[in-house]
Amino acid sequence: MRVFITGGTGFIGANLVRLLQQKGYKVKALVRLNSKLDNLQNLDIEIVRGDLNDPELWRQMKDCQYLFHVAAHYSLWQADKEALYHHNVLGTRNVLAAAKKAGIERTVYTSSVAAIGVRGDGKPADETYQSPVEKLIGHYKKSKFLAEQEAKQAAKNGQEIVIVNPSTPIGAWDIKPTPTGETIVRFLRRKMPVYMDTGLNFIDVRDVARGHLLALEKGKSGERYILGNQNLTLKEFLNKLAELTGIPAPKNTVPVWLPLGVAWVEEKILAPLGKAPSVPLDGVKMATQYMYYNASKAVQELGLPQNSVDVAIKDAVEWFLKQNNLP
């Protein structure tokens, strides 16, 4: 069976492409004209150059049965507002329209727990919860929420579309890297003297890839499935890194007003003057929340694996050490 995938050069996409190959699927990957192909080197797949908003995209999908729409523009910088909505919302609308025109039998759309938001009572959110869009912090989260609405509407209109919402994946091929991958790199370089009091839901990125394939095979059209595993405070995560590497974990938290103040000055005052900001204001705001999730629906209905997050952290550390010649 032939599969069309967007976002194959990214973290989740690169792991998904490898899994699809292992399972015997023929993979056709859409990549941007300027995309680096490092994550797809030496893989026996067909690569086509193009754009999510190309009105003729359906022609590239015609010979495929299934679609994994994984691609998204990720940025927490407020200056990237227009690009976020262009790629994530309009791009998703166009990709799904192309899939319909091409006769794609079934689509898995990669949303994010960012689109769900966090509960006000601190309890882990599941698929039944939805934060009001105006309470989602930042344009990335808002754009992912609106993109998910595009997928839900297309499913209501008759397309077979299953939605998956990964939490925070950990593992190899985190090429950009993600904010969590960047945290690991900074830790390995001993550049984390303090930490913020926050929490995340972590999952092995290979389980995220398996969750995508399970969603294709077993998911119900129009429904969302959180692909997550273990809720950890950032301190607990850093302690795991310390135990694994022997590098001491930071002991002190940073008061939230300090990074908030730095980020506000950089984005609101210095960035318009031409200085590249180093701390995204929306990223700091997000870190004031505990982003905990409950993935039991995906575990029970799809059979989502719950492999050890410790093993995933070890894989990530080994991959980053190999890639970056750290420290």
C-alpha positions as CSV (number, residue, x, y, z in Angstrom):
1,M,0.0,0.0,0.0
2,R,1.2,3.5,-0.8
3,V,1.2,6.2,1.8
4,F,1.6,10.0,1.3
5,I,3.1,11.9,4.2
6,T,3.7,15.5,4.9
7,G,6.3,16.6,7.5
8,G,8.5,13.5,6.9
9,T,11.7,15.5,7.5
10,G,10.6,16.5,11.1
11,F,10.9,14.7,14.4
12,I,7.7,12.7,14.4
13,G,7.6,12.3,10.7
14,A,11.1,10.8,10.4
15,N,10.2,8.2,13.0
16,L,6.8,7.5,11.3
17,V,8.5,7.1,7.9
18,R,10.8,4.5,9.3
19,L,8.0,2.6,11.0
20,L,5.9,2.6,7.7
21,Q,8.9,1.2,5.9
22,Q,9.3,-1.6,8.5
23,K,5.6,-2.5,8.0
24,G,6.0,-2.8,4.3
25,Y,4.3,0.5,3.1
26,K,5.6,2.4,0.1
27,V,6.2,6.0,1.2
28,K,5.8,9.2,-0.8
29,A,7.0,12.2,1.2
30,L,6.2,15.9,0.4
31,V,9.0,18.2,1.4
32,R,9.3,21.9,1.1
33,L,11.6,23.3,-1.7
34,N,14.2,24.5,0.9
35,S,13.9,21.6,3.4
36,K,17.0,19.7,4.5
37,L,16.7,16.0,3.9
38,D,19.0,14.9,6.7
39,N,16.3,12.9,8.5
40,L,15.4,11.0,5.4
41,Q,18.9,10.1,4.1
42,N,19.4,6.6,2.7
43,L,15.7,5.7,3.0
44,D,14.0,4.0,0.1
45,I,11.2,6.5,-0.3
46,E,9.9,8.8,-3.0
47,I,10.4,12.4,-2.3
48,V,8.4,15.2,-4.0
49,R,9.1,18.9,-3.5
50,G,6.1,21.1,-3.0
51,D,4.0,23.2,-0.7
52,L,1.0,22.5,1.6
53,N,-1.0,25.3,-0.1
54,D,-0.4,24.2,-3.6
55,P,-3.8,23.9,-5.4
56,E,-2.4,21.1,-7.6
57,L,-1.2,19.0,-4.6
58,W,-3.9,16.4,-5.2
59,R,-2.0,15.3,-8.3
60,Q,0.9,14.1,-6.2
61,M,-1.5,12.0,-4.0
62,K,-3.4,10.2,-6.8
63,D,-1.4,7.0,-6.6
64,C,-1.7,6.7,-2.8
65,Q,-4.3,5.1,-0.6
66,Y,-3.5,6.7,2.7
67,L,-2.4,10.1,4.0
68,F,-0.5,11.2,7.1
69,H,-0.6,14.9,7.4
70,V,2.1,15.5,10.0
71,A,3.6,18.8,8.8
72,A,3.1,22.0,10.8
73,H,4.8,25.3,11.3
74,Y,6.0,25.4,14.9
75,S,7.0,28.8,16.4
76,L,6.3,30.5,19.7
77,W,7.4,33.9,18.4
78,Q,4.5,36.3,18.1
79,A,6.1,37.8,15.0
80,D,5.3,34.5,13.2
81,K,1.6,34.8,13.6
82,E,0.7,35.0,9.9
83,A,3.0,32.1,8.9
84,L,1.4,29.9,11.6
85,Y,-2.1,30.4,10.3
86,H,-1.0,30.2,6.7
87,H,0.7,26.9,7.1
88,N,-1.2,25.2,9.9
89,V,-4.8,26.3,9.1
90,L,-4.9,27.1,5.4
91,G,-2.3,24.4,4.7
92,T,-4.4,21.8,6.5
93,R,-7.5,22.9,4.6
94,N,-5.8,22.5,1.3
95,V,-4.1,19.2,2.1
96,L,-7.5,17.7,3.1
97,A,-9.2,19.0,0.0
98,A,-6.4,17.6,-2.1
99,A,-6.8,14.2,-0.3
100,K,-10.5,14.2,-1.1
101,K,-9.9,15.1,-4.8
102,A,-7.2,12.4,-5.1
103,G,-9.5,9.7,-3.6
104,I,-7.4,9.1,-0.5
105,E,-9.2,6.4,1.4
106,R,-8.2,7.4,5.0
107,T,-6.2,10.2,6.6
108,V,-4.5,10.6,9.9
109,Y,-4.1,14.2,10.9
110,T,-1.5,15.1,13.4
111,S,-2.9,17.7,15.8
112,S,-1.3,18.3,19.2
113,V,-2.3,18.5,22.8
114,A,-1.6,22.2,22.3
115,A,-4.9,22.4,20.5
116,I,-6.7,20.9,23.6
117,G,-5.2,23.3,26.2
118,V,-4.9,22.6,29.9
119,R,-7.5,22.2,32.6
120,G,-7.9,25.0,35.2
121,D,-8.0,22.5,38.1
122,G,-4.6,21.1,37.3
123,K,-6.0,17.6,36.5
124,P,-4.8,15.8,33.3
125,A,-7.0,16.7,30.3
126,D,-8.4,14.0,28.1
127,E,-10.1,14.1,24.7
128,T,-13.4,15.3,26.1
129,Y,-11.8,18.6,27.4
130,Q,-11.4,21.7,25.3
131,S,-10.0,24.9,26.5
132,P,-11.8,28.0,25.0
133,V,-9.7,29.1,22.0
134,E,-9.2,32.6,23.6
135,K,-7.5,30.9,26.6
136,L,-5.0,29.0,24.5
137,I,-1.6,30.7,24.9
138,G,0.0,31.9,21.7
139,H,-0.8,31.7,18.0
140,Y,0.8,28.3,17.6
141,K,-1.8,26.7,20.0
142,K,-4.6,28.7,18.4
143,S,-3.5,27.7,14.9
144,K,-3.4,24.1,15.8
145,F,-6.9,24.3,17.4
146,L,-8.3,25.9,14.2
147,A,-6.5,23.4,12.0
148,E,-8.1,20.6,14.0
149,Q,-11.5,22.1,13.4
150,E,-10.7,21.9,9.6
151,A,-10.1,18.1,10.1
152,K,-13.2,17.6,12.1
153,Q,-15.3,19.5,9.5
154,A,-13.9,17.5,6.7
155,A,-14.7,14.3,8.6
156,K,-18.3,15.5,9.1
157,N,-18.4,16.1,5.3
158,G,-17.7,12.4,4.7
159,Q,-13.9,12.1,4.6
160,E,-12.3,9.3,6.7
161,I,-10.0,11.4,9.0
162,V,-8.6,10.3,12.4
163,I,-7.1,13.0,14.6
164,V,-4.1,12.3,16.9
165,N,-2.8,14.7,19.5
166,P,0.8,13.9,20.5
167,S,2.0,15.3,23.8
168,T,5.8,15.8,24.3
169,P,7.8,13.2,22.3
170,I,11.3,12.1,23.3
171,G,13.8,10.2,21.3
172,A,16.0,10.2,18.2
173,W,15.7,12.3,15.0
174,D,14.8,15.5,16.9
175,I,16.7,17.5,14.3
176,K,15.5,21.1,14.9
177,P,15.3,20.4,17.9
178,T,12.0,20.7,19.7
179,P,11.9,22.8,22.9
180,T,12.3,19.6,25.0
181,G,15.2,18.5,22.8
182,E,16.7,21.9,23.3
183,T,16.4,21.5,27.0
184,I,18.3,18.2,26.8
185,V,21.0,19.8,24.7
186,R,21.4,22.7,27.2
187,F,21.5,20.2,30.1
188,L,24.2,18.2,28.4
189,R,26.2,21.4,27.9
190,R,25.7,22.3,31.5
191,K,23.8,25.5,30.6
192,M,20.8,25.0,32.9
193,P,21.6,26.6,36.2
194,V,17.9,27.0,37.1
195,Y,14.6,25.6,36.0
196,M,10.9,26.7,35.8
197,D,8.3,25.1,38.0
198,T,6.3,23.4,35.2
199,G,5.2,19.9,34.0
200,L,4.7,18.0,30.8
201,N,3.4,14.7,29.5
202,F,6.2,12.7,27.9
203,I,6.1,9.8,25.4
204,D,8.6,7.8,23.4
205,V,8.5,9.2,19.9
206,R,8.5,5.7,18.5
207,D,5.2,5.1,20.4
208,V,3.9,8.3,18.8
209,A,4.7,6.8,15.4
210,R,3.0,3.6,16.3
211,G,0.0,5.6,17.5
212,H,-0.3,7.1,14.0
213,L,-0.3,3.7,12.4
214,L,-2.8,2.3,15.0
215,A,-5.0,5.3,14.3
216,L,-5.0,4.5,10.6
217,E,-5.9,0.9,11.4
218,K,-8.3,1.3,14.3
219,G,-9.2,4.9,14.9
220,K,-12.7,6.2,14.5
221,S,-13.2,9.0,11.9
222,G,-13.7,12.4,13.3
223,E,-12.4,11.5,16.8
224,R,-9.2,12.7,18.5
225,Y,-6.7,10.5,20.3
226,I,-4.1,11.8,22.8
227,L,-0.8,10.1,22.1
228,G,0.9,10.5,25.5
229,N,2.3,8.5,28.4
230,Q,3.9,9.9,31.6
231,N,3.2,13.2,33.4
232,L,6.4,14.6,34.9
233,T,7.4,17.9,36.5
234,L,10.3,19.5,34.7
235,K,12.3,18.9,37.9
236,E,11.6,15.1,37.7
237,F,12.6,15.1,34.0
238,L,15.9,16.9,34.8
239,N,16.5,14.4,37.6
240,K,16.2,11.6,35.2
241,L,18.7,13.3,32.9
242,A,21.0,13.7,35.9
243,E,20.7,10.0,36.8
244,L,21.4,9.0,33.3
245,T,24.4,11.3,32.5
246,G,25.9,12.0,35.9
247,I,25.5,15.8,35.3
248,P,24.0,17.5,38.3
249,A,20.5,18.7,37.9
250,P,19.7,22.4,38.8
251,K,18.5,22.8,42.3
252,N,16.8,26.2,42.2
253,T,13.7,27.5,40.4
254,V,13.7,30.8,38.6
255,P,10.9,33.2,39.6
256,V,8.5,33.5,36.7
257,W,8.7,37.3,36.6
258,L,12.3,37.2,35.5
259,P,12.0,35.2,32.2
260,L,8.6,37.0,31.6
261,G,10.3,40.4,31.9
262,V,13.3,39.4,29.7
263,A,11.0,37.9,27.0
264,W,8.7,40.9,27.0
265,V,11.5,43.4,26.6
266,E,13.1,41.2,23.8
267,E,10.0,40.7,21.8
268,K,8.2,44.0,22.3
269,I,11.1,46.4,22.4
270,L,14.3,44.9,21.0
271,A,12.9,42.7,18.2
272,P,11.3,45.6,16.3
273,L,14.7,47.3,16.5
274,G,16.3,44.4,14.7
275,K,17.7,42.3,17.6
276,A,16.8,38.6,17.4
277,P,15.0,37.6,20.6
278,S,16.2,34.6,22.6
279,V,13.2,33.8,24.8
280,P,9.7,33.6,23.4
281,L,7.1,35.4,25.6
282,D,4.4,32.8,24.8
283,G,6.9,30.0,25.7
284,V,7.4,31.5,29.2
285,K,3.6,31.9,29.6
286,M,3.0,28.3,28.7
287,A,5.6,27.2,31.2
288,T,3.5,28.7,34.0
289,Q,1.0,25.8,33.5
290,Y,1.2,22.1,34.2
291,M,0.5,20.6,30.8
292,Y,-0.7,17.1,31.9
293,Y,-2.8,14.7,29.8
294,N,-4.6,11.4,30.0
295,A,-3.9,9.0,27.1
296,S,-6.1,6.1,28.3
297,K,-8.5,6.4,25.3
298,A,-5.7,5.8,22.9
299,V,-4.3,3.0,25.1
300,Q,-7.7,1.2,25.3
301,E,-9.1,1.8,21.8
302,L,-6.0,1.8,19.7
303,G,-3.5,-0.2,21.8
304,L,-1.1,2.7,22.1
305,P,2.2,1.4,23.6
306,Q,3.4,2.9,26.8
307,N,7.1,2.1,26.7
308,S,9.5,3.5,29.3
309,V,10.0,7.2,29.1
310,D,13.4,6.5,30.7
311,V,14.5,4.5,27.6
312,A,13.2,7.3,25.3
313,I,15.3,9.9,27.3
314,K,18.4,7.6,27.0
315,D,17.8,7.3,23.2
316,A,17.5,11.1,22.9
317,V,20.7,11.7,24.9
318,E,22.6,9.2,22.8
319,W,21.3,10.7,19.6
320,F,22.1,14.3,20.6
321,L,25.6,13.3,21.7
322,K,26.2,11.7,18.4
323,Q,24.8,14.6,16.3
324,N,26.2,17.5,18.2
325,N,29.6,16.3,19.5
326,L,28.5,17.5,22.9
327,P,29.4,18.9,25.3
